[in-house]
Amino acid sequence: MTSPGEDPLAPARDALARLILDVADYPEPGVVFKDITPLLADHDGLSAVVAALASAGRSGADSVVDKVVGMEARGFILAAPVALSLGAGFVPVRKEGKLPRETHGVSYSLEYGEATLEIHRDAIAPGDRVLLVDDVLATGGTARATQQLVEQCGGSVVGVAVLMDLSFLPWREALGELPVTTLMTV
């Protein structure tokens, strides 16, 4: 429980500051990789983060989403417990060719090429309200492509919740006015 005026996301932000490790020059020279595995291994830290991410799918105490979508691969780890917390279903968005049934697909640009994401055609029902969950928000391309997949299914994205955003990259341009909850800015 937080006191009036206290940041309800503070416990999660504290856990991120304490538990995320920087790994220099991974996966290539000049890149500082944010390793979330210590956070995932810490029950209290992970619980605080799941609660904070789930707050993006609530209005007061009530869930306002029907589904939580996690993007491959670290988004899966976070989105599934967020879905449980919200009493919603979890839907994975996968790289091309990884889902066994009929899919919708969207191709998009990455910093170093292109990628295609897919979702099962029946994963989101028309009218479903959806929260997107991932670990890092960089250019916004993955989140935007996922939003397009949800819309192809007939759903609507009510927000995006991420552990961290990279302030030096233009993710806001890709997402426009879509509400974004980010627990840490890098």
TORFI-681178 format. One line per field, with one value per residue (C-alpha): x negated, y negated, z negated; residue number from 0; residue in one letter. Coordinates in pm, 1 decimal. Layout:
REM TORFI-681178
x X, ...
y Y, ...
z Z, ...
pati NUM, ...
zavex A, ...
REM end
This chain:
REM TORFI-681178
x 0.0, -132.1, -81.0, 93.2, -153.6, -389.5, -482.5, -299.1, -566.1, -851.2, -898.2, -936.1, -1171.7, -1382.6, -1397.4, -1508.2, -1783.1, -1905.0, -1871.2, -1928.1, -2291.7, -2476.4, -2680.7, -2925.2, -2986.1, -2706.5, -2586.7, -2837.7, -3102.5, -2960.9, -2628.5, -2542.9, -2300.3, -2053.1, -2047.1, -1710.3, -1782.3, -1877.0, -1539.7, -1357.6, -1533.6, -1430.1, -1075.3, -1015.4, -1163.3, -969.9, -647.8, -693.7, -757.6, -457.1, -231.9, -366.0, -324.2, 26.5, 123.2, 122.7, 416.7, 626.7, 859.3, 862.5, 891.0, 1065.5, 896.0, 970.2, 815.2, 926.7, 584.5, 219.8, -13.2, -381.7, -633.5, -902.5, -1095.2, -1150.0, -803.9, -661.8, -829.3, -671.3, -335.6, -214.2, -222.6, -80.1, 212.1, 268.4, 260.1, 523.4, 747.0, 687.9, 567.4, 207.8, 128.5, -221.5, -338.9, -611.5, -870.7, -762.7, -705.4, -691.6, -312.4, -144.9, 191.6, 323.1, 171.4, 173.8, -171.3, -332.7, -679.9, -863.7, -1204.8, -1463.4, -1783.3, -1971.8, -1721.2, -1365.9, -1157.6, -812.4, -589.8, -285.4, 19.2, 277.0, 579.7, 813.7, 595.7, 775.5, 1154.1, 1316.3, 1360.2, 1095.5, 905.0, 535.1, 228.5, -111.0, -397.4, -767.7, -1102.9, -1257.3, -1104.8, -1365.8, -1251.0, -889.8, -882.9, -802.2, -526.2, -378.8, -384.2, -217.3, 49.4, 118.7, 152.4, 402.0, 602.4, 600.2, 771.5, 1033.0, 895.1, 777.3, 459.5, 526.5, 160.3, -195.8, -384.5, -761.1, -1043.1, -1252.5, -1263.9, -1569.6, -1534.5, -1791.5, -1576.3, -1254.7, -998.2, -738.4, -718.5, -616.8, -353.3, -195.4, 53.9, 76.0, 42.3, -295.4, -395.1, -770.6, -938.9, -1286.9, -1432.6, -1782.3
y 0.0, -343.8, -668.3, -961.8, -1133.0, -831.5, -684.8, -348.8, -227.5, -306.9, 52.9, 179.2, -102.2, -27.8, 341.3, 254.9, 24.6, 292.5, 604.5, 521.7, 566.5, 391.6, 618.3, 419.8, 504.2, 760.1, 876.8, 661.0, 399.7, 68.0, 209.5, 215.9, 507.0, 484.8, 830.2, 888.8, 1244.1, 1132.3, 953.7, 1266.2, 1473.8, 1239.6, 1312.1, 972.2, 780.5, 978.0, 943.2, 564.5, 543.0, 759.1, 544.9, 225.2, 350.5, 476.6, 129.4, 20.6, 257.4, 134.0, -149.7, -164.3, 196.1, 314.7, 473.0, 293.6, 555.1, 888.0, 1002.8, 932.1, 974.1, 1052.2, 1014.4, 1274.2, 1355.4, 1170.0, 1017.2, 1368.8, 1394.8, 1070.8, 1075.3, 1413.3, 1319.2, 975.4, 1150.6, 1367.6, 1059.6, 891.4, 1198.5, 1180.1, 1420.6, 1426.6, 1418.3, 1464.7, 1275.0, 1477.1, 1444.8, 1563.2, 1937.6, 2018.9, 2049.8, 2374.1, 2247.0, 1977.5, 1637.9, 1269.0, 1126.5, 783.5, 701.7, 402.4, 237.8, 293.9, 100.3, 365.0, 507.2, 633.7, 877.3, 1031.0, 1096.4, 1322.5, 1385.3, 1662.7, 1529.3, 1636.9, 1519.7, 1186.7, 1166.4, 866.3, 598.6, 737.2, 471.5, 552.0, 451.2, 500.7, 602.3, 622.6, 571.2, 287.2, 16.5, -102.9, -224.0, -123.1, 93.1, 418.0, 256.9, 83.8, 407.6, 588.8, 318.9, 373.7, 749.8, 692.3, 458.2, 715.5, 953.2, 688.3, 592.4, 257.7, 178.8, -21.0, -64.2, 58.2, 153.2, 209.1, 248.7, -19.0, -255.8, -379.9, -757.7, -807.2, -619.5, -752.8, -504.8, -776.1, -854.8, -494.5, -476.2, -819.4, -889.4, -527.6, -527.5, -388.2, -280.5, -249.0, -163.3, -289.9, -525.0, -452.3
z 0.0, 86.9, -99.0, 69.4, 300.1, 304.2, 642.3, 668.3, 909.5, 666.2, 535.6, 893.2, 986.9, 678.2, 775.0, 1127.7, 1001.9, 762.0, 976.4, 1343.8, 1441.2, 1723.2, 1950.1, 2161.0, 2526.3, 2553.4, 2802.4, 2989.9, 2909.5, 2792.2, 2671.9, 2301.5, 2251.6, 1963.7, 1801.9, 1630.9, 1510.9, 1155.2, 1137.2, 1255.1, 987.5, 705.2, 584.8, 423.2, 715.7, 975.3, 774.2, 755.0, 1129.2, 1220.4, 997.9, 1155.2, 1511.9, 1431.6, 1307.9, 1674.2, 1728.7, 1436.7, 1359.0, 981.7, 865.9, 1183.4, 1484.3, 1808.7, 2036.6, 2175.6, 2300.5, 2230.0, 2526.6, 2475.6, 2753.8, 2814.6, 2614.4, 2286.8, 2314.4, 2262.7, 1923.2, 1803.3, 1980.3, 1852.4, 1479.8, 1564.3, 1735.2, 1427.4, 1205.4, 1422.6, 1459.1, 1835.2, 2099.4, 2220.9, 2594.4, 2737.8, 3044.5, 3212.8, 3482.2, 3826.1, 3860.6, 3487.2, 3443.9, 3556.0, 3682.5, 3914.3, 3835.3, 3911.9, 3980.8, 3988.1, 4118.8, 3978.4, 3975.1, 3706.4, 3645.5, 3845.2, 4094.0, 4099.1, 3898.3, 3916.3, 3616.3, 3611.0, 3395.0, 3419.6, 3606.6, 3324.8, 3032.6, 2992.3, 3025.2, 3192.1, 2928.2, 2690.5, 2498.3, 2497.2, 2295.8, 2464.3, 2232.9, 2314.2, 2147.5, 2351.4, 2567.2, 2818.3, 3159.8, 3094.2, 3406.5, 3227.5, 3019.9, 3325.7, 3529.0, 3238.3, 3217.6, 3588.6, 3528.8, 3246.6, 3471.3, 3755.7, 3510.8, 3424.1, 3082.6, 2953.3, 2763.6, 2447.1, 2354.1, 2347.6, 2029.8, 2030.1, 1782.5, 1949.9, 2241.8, 2425.0, 2419.7, 2695.0, 2949.2, 3111.1, 2973.9, 2907.2, 3280.7, 3357.1, 3081.4, 3111.7, 2832.2, 2711.0, 2329.5, 2221.8, 1872.1, 1835.3, 1507.8, 1595.1, 1855.4, 1982.0
pati 0, 1, 2, 3, 4, 5, 6, 7, 8, 9, 10, 11, 12, 13, 14, 15, 16, 17, 18, 19, 20, 21, 22, 23, 24, 25, 26, 27, 28, 29, 30, 31, 32, 33, 34, 35, 36, 37, 38, 39, 40, 41, 42, 43, 44, 45, 46, 47, 48, 49, 50, 51, 52, 53, 54, 55, 56, 57, 58, 59, 60, 61, 62, 63, 64, 65, 66, 67, 68, 69, 70, 71, 72, 73, 74, 75, 76, 77, 78, 79, 80, 81, 82, 83, 84, 85, 86, 87, 88, 89, 90, 91, 92, 93, 94, 95, 96, 97, 98, 99, 100, 101, 102, 103, 104, 105, 106, 107, 108, 109, 110, 111, 112, 113, 114, 115, 116, 117, 118, 119, 120, 121, 122, 123, 124, 125, 126, 127, 128, 129, 130, 131, 132, 133, 134, 135, 136, 137, 138, 139, 140, 141, 142, 143, 144, 145, 146, 147, 148, 149, 150, 151, 152, 153, 154, 155, 156, 157, 158, 159, 160, 161, 162, 163, 164, 165, 166, 167, 168, 169, 170, 171, 172, 173, 174, 175, 176, 177, 178, 179, 180, 181, 182, 183, 184, 185
zavex M, T, S, P, G, E, D, P, L, A, P, A, R, D, A, L, A, R, L, I, L, D, V, A, D, Y, P, E, P, G, V, V, F, K, D, I, T, P, L, L, A, D, H, D, G, L, S, A, V, V, A, A, L, A, S, A, G, R, S, G, A, D, S, V, V, D, K, V, V, G, M, E, A, R, G, F, I, L, A, A, P, V, A, L, S, L, G, A, G, F, V, P, V, R, K, E, G, K, L, P, R, E, T, H, G, V, S, Y, S, L, E, Y, G, E, A, T, L, E, I, H, R, D, A, I, A, P, G, D, R, V, L, L, V, D, D, V, L, A, T, G, G, T, A, R, A, T, Q, Q, L, V, E, Q, C, G, G, S, V, V, G, V, A, V, L, M, D, L, S, F, L, P, W, R, E, A, L, G, E, L, P, V, T, T, L, M, T, V
REM end
